[in-house]
Amino acid sequence: MPRSGGNGGSSMMSSRRDSAQREAVAPTVTPLTLGRAASSALYDELALSPKPGLVTLTDVGSHDDMDAQTFTRSLFALRGYFVRMAELGTQAAPFSELQRSGLDAEQRMLAATGGVNTHRGAIFLLGLLCAAGGALAAAGQLPTPQQLQAVLRRHWGEALAHKAARPSSLPGGMAARRLGLRSAAQEAALGFPVLFGVTVPTLREGLARGRSVWVARTDALFATMAVLDDSNLAHRGGLAGLRHAQAAARGFMAAGGAAQPDGRWRAEAIGKDFVARRLSPGGAADMLSAACWLQRIGGLRDAA
């Protein structure tokens, strides 16, 4: 009896794997679950405490115009937006449609908060990730970091590069251009290298080592602060403020991070210093939210 050729057997096995993957993805990764995970991830970031200079459930950080209630109102106003972005992703919608949806979400956020910008960065970052997750779900692919980066570049990379090349009218974007820093739009055009190269691996490694969720997320935040050109820090504290915050975060991680017995005390001490300087690492907080989103959708994988 003749044996099947090697290529035919390989193709059959590959087809079965692809089919199995589609069956595994379809029930769990949908626009609804992707969008709900984004809203939950924003709450994960809000609930993490202490966070230097940032709003938590019990602290306003370096802010006098927002608190946990402001963030919660914003979060509820944005729930439908993240689902919508994932739906647009399933359609491989052009960037102009994603951008229009994001601008509408910003208006809903501002209406809910009385004009306070609580989540503009997250609207951009998590919105794009939800769209990428939707595109992957439609193709029956798992939302791993590698796959998310690939689909972002493939579907919207060129448009994001054009956006990054245009002068920004937002405070953070203007500060980044003035100081020669990498802006949030440039981060997106590059496929979010800090998120996928620092934030996500730090969170993944902490959880893999059996660290508590608080330790893993706190380390992910500080590791991100240490390297990110955070335009919010640059806007509030100039280049000196940004470099001060980065040095503080590097020192925290070099001393062993949040897992050390004095980790919480050191995080609180850095927070007091940030409040005195009016520093708030909002960009790093957005990256943490995105990593929490990946955790919630089962995307903390090394490979597809």
Rosetta blueprint (number, residue, H / E / L):
1 M L
2 P L
3 R L
4 S L
5 G L
6 G H
7 N H
8 G H
9 G H
10 S H
11 S H
12 M H
13 M H
14 S H
15 S H
16 R H
17 R H
18 D H
19 S H
20 A H
21 Q H
22 R H
23 E H
24 A H
25 V H
26 A L
27 P L
28 T L
29 V L
30 T L
31 P H
32 L H
33 T H
34 L H
35 G H
36 R H
37 A H
38 A H
39 S H
40 S H
41 A H
42 L H
43 Y H
44 D H
45 E H
46 L H
47 A H
48 L L
49 S L
50 P L
51 K L
52 P L
53 G L
54 L L
55 V L
56 T L
57 L L
58 T L
59 D L
60 V L
61 G L
62 S L
63 H L
64 D L
65 D L
66 M L
67 D L
68 A H
69 Q H
70 T H
71 F H
72 T H
73 R H
74 S H
75 L H
76 F H
77 A H
78 L L
79 R H
80 G H
81 Y H
82 F H
83 V H
84 R H
85 M H
86 A H
87 E H
88 L H
89 G H
90 T H
91 Q L
92 A L
93 A L
94 P L
95 F H
96 S H
97 E H
98 L H
99 Q H
100 R H
101 S H
102 G H
103 L H
104 D H
105 A H
106 E H
107 Q H
108 R H
109 M H
110 L H
111 A H
112 A H
113 T H
114 G L
115 G L
116 V L
117 N L
118 T L
119 H L
120 R H
121 G H
122 A H
123 I H
124 F H
125 L H
126 L H
127 G H
128 L H
129 L H
130 C H
131 A H
132 A H
133 G H
134 G H
135 A H
136 L H
137 A H
138 A H
139 A L
140 G L
141 Q L
142 L L
143 P L
144 T L
145 P H
146 Q H
147 Q H
148 L H
149 Q H
150 A H
151 V H
152 L H
153 R H
154 R H
155 H H
156 W H
157 G H
158 E H
159 A H
160 L H
161 A H
162 H H
163 K H
164 A H
165 A H
166 R L
167 P L
168 S L
169 S L
170 L L
171 P H
172 G H
173 G H
174 M H
175 A H
176 A H
177 R H
178 R H
179 L H
180 G L
181 L L
182 R L
183 S L
184 A H
185 A H
186 Q H
187 E H
188 A H
189 A H
190 L L
191 G L
192 F L
193 P H
194 V H
195 L H
196 F H
197 G H
198 V H
199 T H
200 V H
201 P H
202 T H
203 L H
204 R H
205 E H
206 G H
207 L H
208 A H
209 R L
210 G L
211 R L
212 S L
213 V H
214 W H
215 V H
216 A H
217 R H
218 T H
219 D H
220 A H
221 L H
222 F H
223 A H
224 T H
225 M H
226 A H
227 V H
228 L L
229 D L
230 D L
231 S H
232 N H
233 L H
234 A H
235 H H
236 R H
237 G H
238 G H
239 L H
240 A H
241 G H
242 L H
243 R H
244 H H
245 A H
246 Q H
247 A H
248 A H
249 A H
250 R H
251 G H
252 F H
253 M H
254 A H
255 A L
256 G L
257 G H
258 A H
259 A H
260 Q L
261 P L
262 D L
263 G H
264 R H
265 W H
266 R H
267 A H
268 E H
269 A H
270 I H
271 G H
272 K H
273 D H
274 F H
275 V H
276 A H
277 R H
278 R L
279 L L
280 S L
281 P L
282 G H
283 G H
284 A H
285 A H
286 D H
287 M H
288 L H
289 S H
290 A H
291 A H
292 C H
293 W H
294 L H
295 Q H
296 R H
297 I L
298 G L
299 G L
300 L L
301 R L
302 D L
303 A L
304 A L
